[in-house]
Amino acid sequence: MRKTILVRALALGLGVALSSGFAISTAQAAPAAAIPAAQMVTPNRFGLPDFGDLVEQVGPAVVNISVTQKQRPAPDETAQGPQPDDPFYDFLRRFGVPVPGMPGQPGHGNRGPRANRGVGSGFIVSSDGYVLTNAHVVGEGESEVTVKLIDKRDFKAKVVGIDKRTDIALLKIDATDLPMVRTGDAERARVGEWVVAMGSPFGFDNTVTAGIISAKARRLPDENYVPFLQTDVAINPGNSGGPLFNLAGEVIGINSQIYSRSGGFMGISFAIPIDVALKVKDQIVKYGRVQRGKLGVTIQGMDKELAQSFGLTEPRGALVASVEADSAGEKAGLKPGDVVLGVDGTKVGESADLPRLIGDKRPGTTVKLEVWRDGRSRTMSATLGEMNPETLAELPNGGAPRGEDAGGKLGLAARALTGEEAAQLGVRGGVVVERVNGPAAQAGLQQGDVILAVNNQPVSNVQTFRQLLEKAGNRFALLVQRGGARIFVPVRIG
């Protein structure tokens, strides 16, 4: 059975090459003015929706984006024989022995930078030349970006800014009085309503596809800041960065990813809500980069077992697994085991809501947090820091003494952390799981896990771990460090 994968619909990543005459557009030139509001899509004589008027009105603001990235090949890609700095190179040359890479021989002249070419899509959001697309369309490193309009005009584009966390890029072309899209409200979009996508799949300019919104607020792996719109609109490599329109002719999303087993369209596509993209655009224009608030906590989701362990009547909120030293969270008084239920009056329904709510705030902003602790709700104030990449510690391997039966009714063998291990992990104490069975295995504990607390009570050594387990009853939560992350594991005995 083939593995299902999540891929970005980008020609660069899938090797779709550009060639002259590959995509031929027969559309008429667009008027140099803002595009008027599209009329309501009406049924045709067969009773099906007719998107013709909508496409005519919004099409001129949709652009084709071609990207040429220069990459220097690795040494082994060109080194097909002795190189000029090799003593054998001159020896062979003197005796007339052909050497690959020498002038007149195969491989000569192939040591320069190679160009990767690809296509994507985008749309004009201001008449003075700002264009939105996906960050992965533009790529990284040295690249030349060309924007082509429906009237055949080409412009060299400047990359104003890129935000990898949301996969948004803002381009600027030197032109005025350009046709531009109108933006709508993705929050008001309903599951089941018709939507239309425009873009350049496989380099075919101004391709139109239609479908419906299949779901809203989809959370994808490693995507904490984007509540995706899921659609069944046909999206393929080259569609990335193109607009998703509602029937009023308003952009409500940017087509970004597909869920596929083959790399091609299989009925599930994802679009970035336009409000997310516009917030990124505004920050790039105003500040030159995107600034996000940072609370400085590691969180995990709540399930029924964890909610009951912490005294909540339903699984909601974001469970704090660890708090970074000297962070906004620590200064506010947050502790592992706290459950964040709201930010500035907005409820945190699930853990994925918290990074988005905090990330939408600018660094230095003071927020009110609704926090669940010790069976009751309380309010805390936190002044946010700024988001930046974080380095996570890894659990040391090898050279550790064997564990002892420390879990009792839990069913595990563990040993105390050595002083060196505790220092490397940045903790004061804990026990390392050596073997698991029974309730511990059923709860998902693994060899190598470091147990730091039982029901928020810190574990310093094997003895305190046993004592805390005896007091915990048959339902409790363990704070566990696994690799670079801290998580709470709910355990039920019997």
N, C-alpha and C positions, 0 to 999 in steps of 0.2 A: 504494500500500500504506500503510495506516495505521500510524503509529508506536506501538510498544509502550511504555507508560509505567508507572512505579511510583507508585501513589497510596496515600494514607492513607485508610482507610475511615471518613470523617468527614462528617457531614451539613453542618457549618458550611462546609467547603471546597467542597462540591458544591451548595450552595444548597438543601438540603432544609428547607423551612419547617415550623414547628410550627403546628398548629391544634387547637382544642379538639375532642375526640372523634375525632381522627385515629387514635389507637391505643387499642383497647378490650381490657382484660384481663379474663378471666373466672376467673382463678386464685383459689383460696381463700386466706384470710389465713394468714400463716406464724406458727408458734409462736415466742415470744420466747425462743429457746434456741439453743445451738450446734447446727449440723446434724450428725447422726450419720454415721458412715461408710456410704457407699453399698454395697449388696450387689453381688456380682459380676453383671454383665449376663449374662442367660441367653438362649438362643435362643427365639424364639417358635415357634408350631406350624408355621411355614413354614421353620424352620431359620435364620432371620435374627436378628441381635441385636435385643433389645427394650430400649430405653433408658428406658422409662416409669418404672421404679422410681428410676433414677438422677436423672432430671429432677425427680421429686417431692421428692427429698431435698435437692438442691442449689439448686433454683430460687428458694427464698425469699431467698437471699443475693445474688442477682443483681439489680442495680438499673438503672433508666433514668435517664440524666443529660440534663437540658435546660440549655442555656447561652444567655443573652442578652447579647450584647456591644454596647456603645454605641460608635458611631463617628461622629465629626463629619465631615460631607461636605466635600469640597474646595470652594473658592470657586466654581469654574466649574459645580458641580452645582446651585447655587441662584441664581447671578447670571444671571437670565434677562433682565435689563434694567438700566437705570441704578439704582445703589444710593443709599441716603440720603446718602452722603458725596460723591456726584457732583453738580456744579452743575446738570446738566440734570434731575436728579431733581425738585428744587423747581420749576424752570421748567415742566416738563411737568405737575406736580401742580396748579400755579396755573391753568393753562389747561384743566384737565379732561381732559388726554390720559391714557388708561389706561396704567399702567406695570406690567408683570408684577412680582409680589412686593409691590405695594402692598395695603393692606387692601381686601378685596373683590375682588381680582384674582387670577388663577391664579398659583400659586407662593407666595402669602402663607402664612406659618406653616410653611414647609418648611425653615427655616434651622437648626432645632434638631438635636440629635444623632439619628442614625438607629440602629435596633436590628437587629442581625443575630441570627437565632435558629437554633439547631441542636440536634441530639440526638446522644447517644453512649451508651455503656454503661459499667458498672463492677461491682464486687463488694465486699462487706463482708469485711474481714479481721480485725476485732476487734469484740467485742460492744458496745464503748463508742462505736462510730461511725466508725472509720477506713475509708475507701473508696479502693480503687486504681482508676485509670483511665489513659488516655493523656494526655500533656501537650498534644497537639494537639487533643484534645477540649475542654479547658478554654480553650485559646487564650491570647492575650496582651492586655494592657490591661485596662480596666475591664469587668468582666463579673459577671453574677449567675448563680450555679450552683444548680440545684434537683435534688435526688435524690428519686426516687420509688420506693417499695418495692412489692413484689408485692401487699401488702395495701392499696394505694391511699394510704398515708400519704406526704405530701410534706414534705421538709425543705430549708431553705436551707442550703447547704453552704459551709464556709470552705475556701479553697484553702490548705492547710498548706505545700505546697512543690511545685516543679516542677523536673524535670531534663530539659532538652531533649536532652542527649546520648543518653539511653536512651529518651526519649519517655514518661516516667513522671510521673504527677501523683498526689499524695496529698491527699484531701479529708477533712473531718471534719464530721459532722452531730451535732446535740445530741440524742442518744438513748442508751438503755441496753438491755441484754438483747436485743440484735439477733441474728438468725440470721447465722452467719458460715461462710465456706468453710473447708475443710481444704486445705492446700497439699501438693503432692507433690514429687518429685525429677525435674526435666526431664532430668538427665543419664542417668537410668535408662530414660527413654522410648526405645522402639525404633521404627525406621522400619518402617512397615507396620501398626502397632497402631491400633486404633480410638480416636478422640477425638470429643468433643462440644463444640460452641460454643453459648453462650447470649448474647443481647443484644437490641438494638432496631434492626434494620435498617430504614431509612426511617421510624423512629418506631414500628414495630410491636413493642410491648413483649413480653418473654419469648418471643422466637422461638428455636427450637431447631433446629440443623443438625448433621449428623454427617459424618465422613469418616475419613481415615487420615493419619498422619504420613508425608509424602512424602520428607522429608530433614531432616537436623539440621545445626546450625552453619553455616547459610547466611550469607554475607557480602554485604551489599547496599552499593551505592555510597554513600559518605559516612557509613557506619555502622560505626565502629571499635570500639564497645563492646558490641555485641549480636550473639551468635551465634544467629540466628533459627531457630525451628522452622518448617519449611515444611509446609503441609497442603493437602489438597484440600477442606477444609470450606468450605461456601458462606458467604462474608463479603461484606458490602455496606456502603455508607455508613450509619452509625449503629451498626454492630457494634464500632467502635473502642472499646477499653478493656474489652470484655467478656471473660469467662474462657474458657479452653480446658481442658476436663476430660478426665482419663483414665477408664477404666472402673471405677476404684475410687472415683470421685467426688471426686478430688483435682484442684485447679488446678495445671496444669503450664505454663501460658502465658497471656499477655494478647494477644488478637487486635489487630493493629496496622495492617497494610498488605496491599494486594492488588496483584498484577501484572496489568495490564489494558491492552487497547487502547481500550476504550470507557469506562472509569471504573467499570464494573460487574464482577461476579464472572466469572472465566474459568477457574477451576480451580486457581489458585495463590494461596495466602494465607500470610501470615507472622505468627508470634506471638513475643512477647518471652518468653524463658524466665523462669519465676517466680522462680528464684533471683536473677536480675539485678534484678527488680523489688523483691524483699524487701530486698536490700542497699541499694537507693536509699531505700526506706521507712524502714529503721532509721536511716540517716544523717540523713534529714530530721527524724525524731522527736527524735533525740538532739542533733543539732547545728544544726538549722534549715536546713541546706543540704547538698549533696553535695560532699564533698572527695575529690579524686583525686590520686594521686601523679603526678609529672611527671619524666621522665628528661631531656627537653630535646634529643631527637634527631629528625631526619627519616629515615624508613626507606623501603625499597622491598622488593618481593618478590624471591625468588630463583627463577631458572629454570635449566635444565640448562647453558646457555652460561655464565651468571654463576658458577654453582657450580664449573665447571671452571676458570674464570679465577682463582678464589680458592683452588683446591686442595681443594675439598670433593668427596667421593665421591657426594653426592646433593644435590638442591636443597632445603635446609631452612634455617630460621632467618630472621632479619630483618636485612637489609643496611643498615648505617648510611650514609646519603648525606651528612648534615651534622650538626654538633653545635653547639647554641646556646651562645653565649658565657656564661660564668659559670653554666652549668646544672649539674644533678647529673651529667649525662653527661660534661661537660668535666672536672669536678672528680674524677670516677672514672677519667679517663684514656682515655675512648672517643675514637676517631678515625674519620673517613670511611674506609670500606673494611672496618671491623670487621663481623663477623656475630654477632649475639646469638643463641645457641643455647638458652639456658635462663635462667629466673629462679627463684631459690630452689629449685632442683631440678626445676622443672616445665619440660618441653621446649617450645621455641618451634618448632612444626612448620612454620608459615607466618608471614609478616610480620604478618598481622592479629592473631595471638595476643599480640604484644608490647604494643600499647596496652591491651588488656583486662587482661593480667596486671599491668601497671604501674598502670593506673587503679584496680584493685581494692585497691591498697595506699594507706594514708593518708599524707599528706605528713609528712615527717620520718622515715619508716621506712627502715631500711637493708636493702638487698637484695643478694644474691649473684648476679652475672651470669656466665654461662658465655659466653665470647667467643672467636671464632675469628679469629686474626690471624697472618699470616706462616706459614701452613701448620700451625699447631698451636693447641690449645685452652688457654685460660688463665681464671682466675677473677678477677673484679674486684668491689669493693664500691662501692655507690652509695647515698647518702642522698638520698631523693627530695624534690623540690620540690613545689609545688602547681600543678595544671593551671589555666591561664587562657587567654583568647583571645590569639592571636599575630598579629602584623602581618608580612606577607611583602613583601620588596622586589620591585620590578618592573624588568625590564631597560629601560634608557633607549633611546629611539628617536631617529633622525634625527641629522644632523650628523656621522656617523662616516666616517672615511676608508675607502677600499675595501681589501679584503683581498688577500692574495697566496697563491699556491699553497703552502700550508704542510703539507698532509697527505701529500704524496708517494704512497706505496702506498695510503693511506687514501682518497684522492680527494676532497679538499675544499680550498676557499680560505678563509683565515682571517686575522684581523688581531689585534694585541694590544689589550687593553682600554686605554682612556685612563685617566688618573689619576682623573678625575671619575667615570667609570663604575665603576671598581674601588671607590671610596669609597662609592658609592651601593649597590653590591651587598654591601659589607662583606668584600671579598676583597683579597688582596695582588697577585694577578695572574691571568692567564688569556688565552685567545684567543677571539674571537667568530667563529662560523662565518658566512661570507658566501655560499658556494655549496657544494652537495654533489652528489656522484655516486659511482658505483662502490660499493665496500664501505661507505663512509660512509652513502650513501643506503639501502643494503640493511639496515644496522644500525639505521636509524631516526633518524639525526641530522638536524636541521632547521636552516634558516637562522635565525640569531638565537640559537642555543644558545651558551652560554659553556662552553668546555672548561677545567676547573680542574685535572685530574690525569690521568695515564696510569698505570694499575696503582698507584695511591696515591702516585705521585711528582708533586709539584706542578708545574704549568705556569706559568711566569712570563711568557714571551713566545714569539714564533713560533720562535725559534732553539731554545730548550729543548724546545719541543713536537716539533720535527723530531728532535732527538737522542733523546728518550724513545721516539718511534715506532720508530726504527732499532733500539733495544735490546729492544723489546717482543716481537719475533717475530711470528707470524701469529695469535696469539690473546691478546687483552688486554681490559681494561675501562677505559672513559673515565668520569670523574666530570664530569657535565654539569649546569650550572644552566640551567633552562628556566622562564622566568617567575619565579614565586616558589618553585619547588621544585628540589631537587637530586636527581638520579638517576644510577645507574650504567648505562651502555650497553655491553653486551658486543659485541665486534667480532671477526669472524673473516675473515682474508684468504685468498682462494682457496677 
